[in-house]
Amino acid sequence: MTLEQQVQEDIKQAMKAKDTVAMNATRAIKGQILLFKTSEGGSKEVTDGDVLNMIRKLVKQRKEAAEQYVAAGRQELADNELAEAAILEKYLPKQLSLEEVKAKVQEIISQVGATSIKEMGKVMGAANKALAGLSDGRTISTVVKELLGGNN
């Protein structure tokens, strides 16, 4: 079963269970898939990789919206966004822990031979390739800054 088919099944299950949070989250994925299929220059076939990228983007949007709601004092809206993000994250591969990311980035720094924050671009390029789908860019960037800054 492809990821697209799984999403369709999950929409049906959420509708039967009257789970509005799950229904909204899965419908958002379906909406992105439909946009991808109908966009100009978009292929008619959607791969699981395409769907995973869409889901990562949706999770990021939900988390950023939650941060903004918290800053505005609207915790109930933030909770809803975070609940949807949690449902979306179930489709993604397991994310690495902070310690695992630090270990991988340390390996990459050694391979690249970076010694200062000035070489962050080289490290980030390699780290983003090596950790694609296993950690978000913000975490990777924070770890790279921390490790290169600490090496000065």
ABEGO torsion letter per residue (X at the ends): XBAAAAAAAAAAAAAAAGBAAAAAAAAAAAAAAAAAAABBGBBABBBAAAAAAAAAAAAAAAAAAAAAAAAAGBAAAAAAAAAAAAAAAAABBBBBBAAAAAAAAAAAAAAAGBABAAAAAAAAAAAAAAABGABBAAAAAAAAAAAAAAAX
